[in-house]
Amino acid sequence: MDIKLHYHPLSTYSRRVLIAFAEKQIPHELVVVDMAARRHREQPYLSLNPYGRVPTLEEDGFVLFESTAILNYLEATRPGPPLMPADARGRALVDMHMKLCDLQLTRHADTILFPTRFLPRERWNDAVMTAAKTAIEKHLAILDKRLAGRTYLVAEQFSLADICYMPFLEFLPLMEVVPPKAVAIWSEHLLARPSAVATRPEK
Ligand SMILES: N[C@@H](CCC(=O)N[C@@H](CS)C(=O)NCC(=O)O)C(=O)O
């Protein structure tokens, strides 16, 4: 049986997994969780993922959530083409960048993107969203130094670290964040990959 992904087409975290599927050409089955109808907060979905979030992966009775854990599982079980460097230091750097992506970027991006994409203007909290934007800009300035003179985050090889960023880089314009130069070049290059084009959300 194919690997199954419970996801939503507008979900940034789900898109990380879709990109990995495309890069590794993994046959899969997609199951849309109707988040507008709040099915992610109800049974039977909560039995699968008690945190009520997407994505959740299922394979032969094995259930896994958290997009970064799913990416690591796909890499461990389907290593070709590799999305991790072969050496310990390269792998550690990928892990570090995946973690930093979630700590320093995505949680702040969520603060801006959820209201901007899904709530009417009168329900936005401008002060909280402005603070999130400042935090993102600070992180991108650090990332810019890392990326100067590089094509990818780690070892001049496209990796899970780049994938973690891709769905969020897509929304920098919507968040009104102007990326510094090296981040802008990296982002444009990543978002032109066929895996990014094939998984680009409508909204
Ligand atoms: N850390 C989780 C975040 C997943 C996440 O927040 N997904 C969003 C959709 S993009 C969600 O399910 N939100 C529903 C909710 O939090 O109620 C991961 O990496 O998979």
PDBQT file of the ligand as one rigid body, heavy atoms in Angstrom, charges set to zero:
ROOT
HETATM    1  N1  LIG A 301       5.017  21.651  13.954  1.00  0.00    +0.000 N 
HETATM    2  C1  LIG A 301       3.981  21.153  13.077  1.00  0.00    +0.000 C 
HETATM    3  C2  LIG A 301       3.104  22.310  12.673  1.00  0.00    +0.000 C 
HETATM    4  C3  LIG A 301       1.895  21.838  11.881  1.00  0.00    +0.000 C 
HETATM    5  C4  LIG A 301       0.843  22.919  11.798  1.00  0.00    +0.000 C 
HETATM    6  O1  LIG A 301       0.801  23.864  12.597  1.00  0.00    +0.000 OA
HETATM    7  N2  LIG A 301      -0.056  22.768  10.811  1.00  0.00    +0.000 N 
HETATM    8  C5  LIG A 301      -1.130  23.688  10.673  1.00  0.00    +0.000 C 
HETATM    9  C6  LIG A 301      -1.537  23.828   9.227  1.00  0.00    +0.000 C 
HETATM   10  S1  LIG A 301      -0.252  24.557   8.252  1.00  0.00    +0.000 SA
HETATM   11  C7  LIG A 301      -2.325  23.151  11.434  1.00  0.00    +0.000 C 
HETATM   12  O2  LIG A 301      -2.599  21.972  11.369  1.00  0.00    +0.000 OA
HETATM   13  N3  LIG A 301      -3.038  24.026  12.151  1.00  0.00    +0.000 N 
HETATM   14  C8  LIG A 301      -4.234  23.655  12.816  1.00  0.00    +0.000 C 
HETATM   15  C9  LIG A 301      -4.239  24.004  14.257  1.00  0.00    +0.000 C 
HETATM   16  O3  LIG A 301      -3.165  24.302  14.825  1.00  0.00    +0.000 OA
HETATM   17  O4  LIG A 301      -5.346  23.968  14.807  1.00  0.00    +0.000 OA
HETATM   18  C10 LIG A 301       4.627  20.454  11.872  1.00  0.00    +0.000 C 
HETATM   19  O5  LIG A 301       5.796  20.778  11.555  1.00  0.00    +0.000 OA
HETATM   20  O6  LIG A 301       3.999  19.571  11.264  1.00  0.00    +0.000 OA
ENDROOT
TORSDOF 0
